[in-house]
Amino acid sequence: MTSREDETLARAAVAALTRQLELTPKPGLPDPRDLDARVTRQDHRALRWSAKSLVPGLAAMAACARRNGAATPELRAELGAIGRCTEHSMQLAGGGHRGATWVLGLLVAAAAMEPGARGRELAATAKKIAAHPDRRAPRRPSRGSSVSAKYGAAGARGEARAGFPHVRRALDVLAKARTAGTPEPDARLDALLTVMSTLQDTELLYTAGPHGLRHVQAGARGVIDAGGRTTLLLYTF
């Protein structure tokens, strides 16, 4: 049974996912300026709808982690089972968030285990959970793992096992921008573009190949190198 705290964590995670969709412009990613996204070809409204389907599963993961209380192999197996059911529900709702269930599930579980912990502490706890193999996982490789193997990309699993280096970078950029008095939407976009500039996104690799990924990374770096969000009106993707 999930508690109010578990539901709150789940809704916060989904809110972060949907607020990312609202940021603009994002080269090659779903953007509110063009509802038919250029690379993923996902309708923006459908992405918001399918994101909401993650709430029950993420709340269940939080409850599971709170009950277990430690980053054990047993917790990893339970989270994996819940995650697969959640992923199925999300696909039925329209899909479009591959990898989000894994990443958000780990971070929500870490937050449930360590109330009050900050970003880097949560990333470290999530890393401990991800270090355990999922003995119940299907033997058939997922699309993400197949793409990771083909192109040598870390993917969502590699990011988790490395302690979410891109999450940590984004938190640093976000904190710096907030300290400088940057408006919150601009600070969030700068953090997102920082991630996009180097992340080897396996979904982009699958849909657009290495050339498409390099195009997205170059577009993000172009904004960052020009000074960030304040230059966007002068920058054309």
N, C-alpha and C positions, 0 to 999 in steps of 0.2 A: 504494500500500500504506500502511495506517495503522500508526502506531507506538503504543507503550504510552502515550506522552504524549497522543497524539490521542484514544485511547480514554478516558483519564482526564478530559480536558476535556469530552468528550461526555457521559460519565456524570455529571460534576458539573453540567452544564447541565440534564440531565434530572432530577437529584435536586432542583435548585432548583425546577423546574416541579412535581414531585410534592409537595414539601414545602409549596409554596404551597397545594396542594389540602387539606393537613391543617390549615391555619389556620382558626380559627373564633371568632366568627361573621363571615360575609362577606355583607352584604346583597345578594341577587340573584345571587350567584355559587355555583358548586358547593361544597357545605359538607358535611362529614362528619356533621353533625347530621341532615341529611335527604338520603338517598342519591338521591332524585329531585329534582335541583336545580330551583329555582323558575323561573328565567328561561330557562336553557339547556336544561332538561329532559334533561340528560345524567346517566347513572348514574355515581356517583363511582368505582366500581371500573373501569368501562370507560375513564374518563378516565386512570386510572393505567396501565392496560394499554396504551392507545394512545400515551401519553407515552414508554413504553419503546421503542416502534418507531422513535423519532427517533435513537437512539444510533448506529446504523451510518452514517446520513447526516451527522450532526453530526461524527462522527469523520472521515469523508471530507472534509468542509469544512475541518476543522482541518489535515489532511494537505495539502490543496490550498493553503491559505494559507501553511503552513510551506514548501512547495516554491517557491511564487511569491515570497514574501518582501517584497512591496510591494503597496500598495493601487492596483492598476492596473486598467484596463478589462478586461484579459484575466482577471484574478482574479474580477472582478465577474461576468463571463459564466460562468465555470466554477462559481462558487458558485450562480448562478441555476439552472444545469442540474442540479446535485446537489440543490438545494433543491426543485425541482419533482418529482424522483423521490422524495425523502424525504417530501414532502407527500402524494404518491399512496400511499406505503406506510402513512403515518399514517392516511389516510382508510380504507384497507382494514382497519386494525386497530381502527377505531371512530370515528376523528376526534375533534373537540372541542377542538383546540388551534390554531385558525386564527390565523395571525400569529406563532405561536411558532417555527416553522421559520425564518422570516425574521429575527426578532429574535435568537434564540439562535444561529443560524448566523453572523450578523455578529459577535456578541460572541465566539463560539468561534474564529472565524477571526482576530479581532484578538488574542485571547489566544495563539494559536499563533504569530502573527507576532512578538509582543512578550512573551516569557516574563518573568514577574516584574512586569509592568505592573499598576498599580492600576486601580480602577474608572473614574475619570474619564479616565485615559489610554486605557483600552480603548474607552470610549465615543467618544473623539475619533478613534481609528483606525477604528472601525466606521463613523463618519460619513464618513470619506474613502472607504471602500469603497462605501458606499451612494450617494455623490455621482455615481458613474458610472452611466450608463444601461445596462440589460441589453438588448443588441441582439438577443439570441435569445429574448426573452420573447414568449409568445403575444400576438397583437394583441387577442384577446378579453379585455375587462376582467375582473378577478377580482371576487368578491363584495365584498371589502374596499374595492377602489378604486371600485366602483360606489356603495357606501354613503358613502365619503368625498366623492365628487363630489356626491351628493344632499344631504348634510347639512353639507358644509363641514368635516368632521372631518379631523384630520391622519392618523389611522390609523397602522398599524405603519410604513409607508414614510415618512410624514411625521415620525414620531418619530425614525427612524434618520437621516434627512437633517438633522434639527435637532440631532443629537448626543445623542439620548436624554435630554431634559430631565427626564422623569419618573423615569428610572433614577437620575439624579444627585440628584434630590430624595429618593428613597427611600434612597440611600446616606447622605445627610446625616442623615436621621431615624434610620436604623439605627445609625450611629456615635454619635449623641448619646444614644440610649437605652442602648447598651452601656456608654458612659462613665458613665452615671448608675446602672449596676448593674441595669438592667431585665432580668428573665429573658429568655433568647433567644427563646422562642416569642412572648412579648409584644412584644419589640422588632421582630420580623419582622412581626407583625400590624399594629403601628403604622405601619411603613414601607409595607405594602401598602395600608392604609386611606388613607394620604396620597396614594398614587398614584390610588386609586379615586375620591377626592374631586374630582379635576379631569380625569382622563383621559377623552377622548372615545372610548370603546371602540366600534369599528365593529361588533363582533359583537353587543354589547348593542343598538346602534342597529338592527341588522338584525332581531333577534329581538323586541325590546320597544319600539322606536321612541324618539323623544326623551323622552317621558314616563317610560318605563322607565329610561332612562339617568339622568334627573334624580333619580328615586327612589333609585337606587343611590348616586349622588353625595351626595345629601342624607343618606342613612343613614350613609355613611362620615364625612362632615363632622360629623354629630351626635356620633359617638364621639370624634373628634379634639377637637372644641370642648369636650366634657365632661371631657377630660383623658386620653383614650387608653385603652389596654387595661385599666387598673386600674378603669375605670368600667363595664366591659362587663356585670358582673352586675346593674347598676342600669339598664341601657339595653335597651329592647325595640324591635326593628326592626318 
